[in-house]
Structure formats: structure tokens, C-alpha cells
Amino acid sequence: MRYAFIINSKCNPKKLRQLEDSIAMLDDDLRARIDLRYTYYPGHATELATEYSEQHRDKVTIVACGGDGTVHEVVNALAYRSTPMAIIPIGTGNDFARTIYSKQYLKKPCSIITKLDSAKKYAIDLVRVDSYDVLGNHLPMWSEYYANVASVGVDTQVQLQAKNIVRAKDTAFNRKTAYIQAIFKKFKQFAAFPMSYNLEVVGEDVNEVSTGEEFMLISMCNARYYGGGFNPAPSASIRDGVVNVCAVEKVSKLQIIYLLLLYRLGLHEKNPHFRTFKATSGIITCDDASFQLQGNYDGEDFFGHRMRFEVFPESLNLLTIDD
């Protein structure tokens, strides 16, 4: 098997050097089967992964070297292709990697390289979001697959602030605490959004519907973590064919801090302000015709007045390590 390492050139320089040094120290056979390609602009990882997949199909594994944004771009190249993907988490949040790797690999991600030849291949689920404007027109630039979590509401505002914190000063401390810092920086701006949902819930004969309400956020989770370790879906699985949906009702600003703490620790599901569902598809709509929702999937921003999501079971081949 050959490996195409698609490396986010904007990763922390120290982590990039560790990755390059680890590859240089490999035995001759494995090193000769690795191609290194660096990304330099948004969408570049998708272009490179598509190029390798079309040329080599299942004879190459695309190794996404970066954070959730790099994973997101590679996922959108490889959905429903025979080419498998692996991940070396050297980005900022690495939240999808928290679901598939044990802590030892999160702490020493470059150790994954020597395990690639013995890694097992699994078919995992992806979720697709399709965005629409207020007139119902499809917005292809904001309609993509995601592997991890999509959400709309205050958490998206916090995530954008967290990215700005790291961009302004890229340090190990800021990378670790950016989301927490962002919560306090955006606290005064926290507000609920007029949103409706219509969910195709597993095991129910009729859809779960809410209209005329306000929510702090709605998350649609394929995996378990996002936002630098927040755990909105502690029971989520990337191989169960469902999306774990979490809707947070409108609360006071003082309450939201406590609820976000529960949300971070994965202890929120029994709290009465949280509504949780297991769905195969659904529609989230902004009830204010003059307002457009801002969301994020795998940490990447998207917009829309209405957004439809649907899970696609076993639509991506993933290499991962069981030990």
C-alpha cells in the first residue's frame, strides 16, 4: 500500500517538524511508499485527495495530517470512493481523532505512522448538510459531507472566536484553551436563535417537530467531540447509521455557563434544558426570514436559512488502530 500524506502547511511548526523527522527515520521500505504533499489554500486537500484517488483508487491511502479542517476536506474528496483515509492529528482541536484514537496516539500522533501497514479498514458513516436560502435555492458552496459534528447557534460563534485567538497568537496554551477563552470573550453576545426542527427520529412513526421556539444551539453529531474536547454526544458512534441531535433551549446567560460545562463533560443529557434525539435525517430552519443561520461542520463555517442533514451509512473507508 502507498500512502499520500496530505499535510496542512499551516499546522504548528513544531508539529510539522516532528512529522517530517518521524518520516525521515522510517525504514527504507515504508518511507519509499510515502508521498508528501502540502496544502496552501482552502480546498487544496480536497483537490490533492481527489487526484490521488482517481489515479490509484484503493491502492493508496490518503493520510490527512492536520486538524478537523484537513479531515473535512479529505472526507469530501473520498466519500463513496474505494480509497481509504487515515488521520495523523497534528492540528488544533483534533476532535474527530478523539473518537477513533486512544490518548496515547493523541499525545504522540507521529507514532501512528509505523502502525499504518497493520491498521484495520472500517466503513464509517458520513453526514451531509445541504443549505438553502430563504427562497429555497440550494447553496452548493455551503453543502458538504462531514465526519464529526455540525452545529448552529452560540457554539458556532464561540468556535469562530477560538480560531481567531489561535490565529492571532499560535501557542500551545492558546491551542489548548482557545474554546474556553472564546466562551468568556463572547459571553455578552450570547443569544438564542428562532429556529425550528423537523427530525426523522429512529424508531418513531412520526417526525419530531418543534416550531416557534428559540434555541441556544442545535448540534448534529456523527462522532462524539468538537470544540476542543466538548462532548455533545457521549453515546455517538460513527458506525451506527444515526445522527445524535442535541438542542439546547433558550436560557439566561448565567444558566448557559453552567449548561456549557455539562455539555463539555458529556453530562448534559438528563438536564431538562437539553433535548436529545437519534435521527437519520432532519431539517433546521431559521424562523426569521431576514436572518441567516451560521453553522459549522467539522469546524468549517457554512451559512443558510434552512439546512437539511442526512446520514449516509458506510460511505467512507477509514484506517484506524485498535490497540
C-alpha positions in Angstrom: 0.0 0.0 0.0 1.2 3.5 -0.9 0.4 6.5 1.3 -0.2 10.1 0.3 0.4 12.3 3.3 -1.7 15.5 2.8 -0.2 17.9 5.2 -1.7 21.2 6.3 1.2 23.6 5.9 -0.4 26.0 8.5 0.0 23.5 11.3 2.1 24.4 14.3 5.7 24.4 13.0 6.9 22.3 15.9 4.4 19.6 15.0 5.3 19.8 11.3 9.0 19.2 12.2 8.1 16.2 14.4 6.1 14.8 11.5 8.9 15.3 9.0 11.5 13.9 11.4 9.4 10.8 12.1 9.0 10.1 8.4 12.8 10.5 7.8 13.5 7.9 10.5 11.3 5.2 8.9 12.8 2.1 7.4 13.5 2.4 3.7 10.6 0.3 2.5 7.9 2.3 4.2 9.5 5.7 3.5 9.7 4.8 -0.2 5.9 4.3 -0.2 5.0 7.7 1.2 4.4 10.8 -0.9 4.4 14.2 1.0 2.0 16.9 -0.3 1.4 20.2 1.4 -1.8 22.3 1.3 -1.6 26.1 0.8 -5.2 27.3 0.4 -8.8 26.3 1.3 -9.9 23.3 -0.7 -6.3 22.2 -1.6 -6.6 19.0 0.5 -9.8 18.1 -1.4 -8.0 18.6 -4.8 -5.0 16.5 -3.8 -7.0 13.7 -2.3 -9.2 13.6 -5.4 -6.2 13.5 -7.7 -4.6 10.5 -5.8 -7.9 8.7 -5.5 -8.6 8.9 -9.3 -5.1 7.8 -10.2 -4.6 4.9 -7.6 -8.1 4.1 -6.3 -7.8 1.5 -3.5 -4.0 1.1 -4.0 -3.3 4.3 -2.0 -4.4 5.6 1.5 -4.8 9.3 1.9 -3.4 10.3 5.3 -4.9 13.6 6.5 -2.1 15.3 8.5 -3.7 18.3 10.3 -6.8 19.0 12.3 -10.5 18.7 11.7 -10.5 21.1 8.8 -8.0 18.9 6.9 -10.0 15.8 7.7 -13.2 17.6 6.5 -11.6 18.4 3.1 -10.3 14.9 2.6 -13.6 13.4 3.6 -15.3 15.4 0.8 -12.9 14.0 -1.7 -13.2 10.4 -0.7 -17.0 10.0 0.1 -18.2 6.8 -1.7 -14.7 6.1 -3.2 -12.7 3.0 -2.6 -9.7 5.0 -1.5 -9.3 4.7 2.3 -8.3 7.6 4.6 -6.1 7.6 7.7 -5.5 10.5 10.1 -2.5 11.9 11.9 -3.9 14.5 14.3 -1.4 17.4 14.3 -4.0 20.2 14.2 -5.5 22.5 16.8 -8.6 20.7 18.0 -8.3 17.2 16.6 -11.8 16.4 17.8 -12.6 13.7 15.3 -9.4 11.9 16.2 -10.6 11.8 19.9 -13.3 9.4 18.7 -11.1 7.0 16.8 -7.8 7.0 18.7 -6.7 6.3 22.3 -5.0 9.0 24.3 -1.5 7.6 23.6 -1.9 8.4 19.9 -3.3 11.8 20.6 -0.3 12.7 22.7 2.2 11.1 20.2 0.4 11.3 16.8 3.5 10.6 14.8 3.7 7.1 16.3 0.7 6.3 14.1 2.9 6.3 11.1 4.6 3.0 12.0 1.2 1.4 12.5 -0.3 2.2 9.1 0.6 -1.1 7.5 -1.2 -3.1 10.2 -4.2 -0.7 10.6 -7.6 -2.1 10.0 -10.1 -0.7 7.5 -13.6 0.1 8.5 -16.5 1.6 6.6 -17.8 4.5 8.6 -20.9 6.8 8.3 -20.8 10.4 6.9 -23.4 13.0 7.2 -24.3 15.5 4.5 -25.6 19.0 5.1 -27.4 20.8 2.2 -28.0 24.5 2.7 -30.8 26.7 1.2 -31.5 30.4 1.1 -34.8 32.0 2.2 -36.3 31.4 -1.3 -35.4 27.7 -1.2 -32.5 27.9 -3.6 -29.8 25.3 -2.9 -26.4 26.7 -1.9 -23.8 24.3 -3.2 -20.8 26.3 -1.7 -22.2 25.5 1.8 -23.4 22.0 1.2 -20.9 19.2 2.1 -20.3 16.0 3.9 -18.9 15.9 7.4 -17.4 13.1 9.6 -17.6 14.7 13.0 -20.1 17.3 14.2 -22.2 20.1 12.6 -24.0 22.8 14.7 -25.7 26.1 14.5 -26.0 28.7 17.3 -23.8 30.2 20.0 -21.2 27.4 19.8 -20.5 28.4 16.2 -19.9 32.0 17.3 -17.5 30.6 20.0 -15.7 28.4 17.6 -15.1 31.3 15.2 -13.7 33.4 18.1 -11.5 30.4 19.1 -10.0 30.2 15.6 -9.2 34.0 15.8 -7.5 33.5 19.2 -5.1 30.9 17.7 -4.6 32.8 14.5 -3.6 35.9 16.5 -1.1 34.0 18.7 -0.4 30.4 17.9 0.9 29.0 21.2 0.4 25.6 22.9 -1.6 27.3 25.6 -3.9 29.0 23.2 -4.4 25.9 21.2 -5.4 24.0 24.3 -7.7 26.7 25.8 -8.9 28.7 22.8 -12.5 27.4 23.1 -12.7 28.2 26.8 -11.2 31.7 26.3 -13.7 32.3 23.5 -16.7 31.4 25.7 -15.8 34.3 28.1 -15.0 36.7 25.2 -18.3 36.1 23.6 -20.4 35.8 26.8 -22.1 39.2 26.5 -23.2 38.4 22.9 -24.8 35.0 23.8 -28.4 35.0 22.5 -31.0 32.4 21.4 -32.0 32.0 17.8 -35.5 31.5 16.4 -35.2 28.0 14.9 -37.5 25.1 14.1 -36.5 21.5 13.5 -38.2 18.5 11.8 -36.4 15.3 12.6 -36.8 11.8 11.2 -36.2 10.0 14.6 -35.2 6.4 14.8 -37.9 4.1 15.9 -40.7 6.7 15.7 -43.7 6.6 13.2 -43.9 10.4 13.1 -41.2 13.0 12.9 -40.1 15.0 15.9 -41.1 18.6 15.2 -40.6 21.9 17.0 -41.8 25.3 15.7 -42.0 28.8 17.2 -39.2 28.4 19.7 -35.8 29.8 20.4 -32.7 27.6 20.9 -29.1 28.5 22.1 -27.7 25.8 19.7 -28.5 22.7 17.8 -25.8 20.1 17.2 -25.9 17.2 14.8 -23.3 14.7 15.8 -21.8 11.8 13.9 -19.0 11.4 16.3 -18.6 12.4 20.0 -16.4 15.5 20.4 -15.9 19.0 19.0 -14.8 22.5 20.1 -11.5 21.3 21.6 -13.0 18.4 23.6 -16.6 19.3 24.2 -18.7 16.1 24.3 -22.2 16.8 22.9 -22.9 13.2 22.1 -21.2 10.8 24.6 -23.0 7.7 23.1 -22.4 8.6 19.4 -20.9 6.1 17.0 -19.5 6.6 13.6 -20.8 3.2 12.5 -24.4 3.1 13.8 -26.2 4.8 10.9 -27.7 7.6 13.0 -27.0 11.2 13.9 -27.2 12.2 17.6 -29.0 15.6 17.7 -28.8 17.9 20.7 -31.0 21.0 21.0 -30.3 23.5 23.9 -33.4 25.5 24.9 -33.3 29.3 25.5 -31.9 30.0 28.9 -30.4 33.0 30.8 -26.8 34.0 30.3 -26.0 32.8 33.8 -27.5 29.4 33.1 -25.7 28.9 29.8 -22.3 28.9 31.5 -23.4 26.0 33.8 -25.0 24.2 30.8 -21.9 24.6 28.7 -19.9 23.0 31.5 -22.3 20.0 31.5 -22.1 20.0 27.7 -18.3 19.9 27.7 -18.2 17.0 30.1 -20.9 15.0 28.4 -23.2 15.2 31.5 -26.0 17.2 29.9 -28.3 14.6 28.5 -30.5 14.3 31.6 -30.8 18.1 32.1 -34.3 19.3 31.2 -32.9 22.2 29.1 -31.4 19.7 26.6 -33.4 17.7 24.1 -31.6 14.8 22.5 -32.6 12.6 19.7 -31.3 9.9 17.4 -32.2 10.7 13.8 -31.4 9.6 10.3 -32.2 13.0 8.7 -33.7 16.3 9.6 -34.3 20.0 8.7 -33.2 23.0 10.7 -34.9 26.3 9.7 -34.5 29.9 10.8 -37.9 31.3 11.7 -36.8 34.9 11.0 -36.9 35.5 7.2 -34.5 38.4 7.5 -31.8 36.3 9.3 -29.4 33.7 8.0 -28.1 31.0 10.3 -24.3 30.5 10.7 -23.2 26.9 11.2 -20.1 24.9 11.2 -19.3 21.3 10.1 -16.0 19.8 11.3 -15.1 23.4 12.4 -15.6 24.9 8.9 -18.2 27.7 8.6 -21.3 27.5 6.4 -24.5 29.6 6.1 -28.1 29.1 5.2 -31.7 30.0 6.0 -32.6 26.3 6.0 -30.3 23.3 6.2 -31.1 19.6 5.7 -28.9 16.9 7.1 -28.9 13.1 6.3 -26.7 10.3 7.4 -25.1 8.1 4.8 -24.0 4.8 6.3 -20.7 3.2 5.5 -19.8 5.8 2.9 -16.1 6.3 3.8 -13.3 3.8 4.3 -11.2 4.7 7.4 -8.0 3.1 8.6 -7.6 3.1 12.3 -5.7 1.4 15.1 -7.4 -0.9 17.6 -4.8 -1.1 20.3 
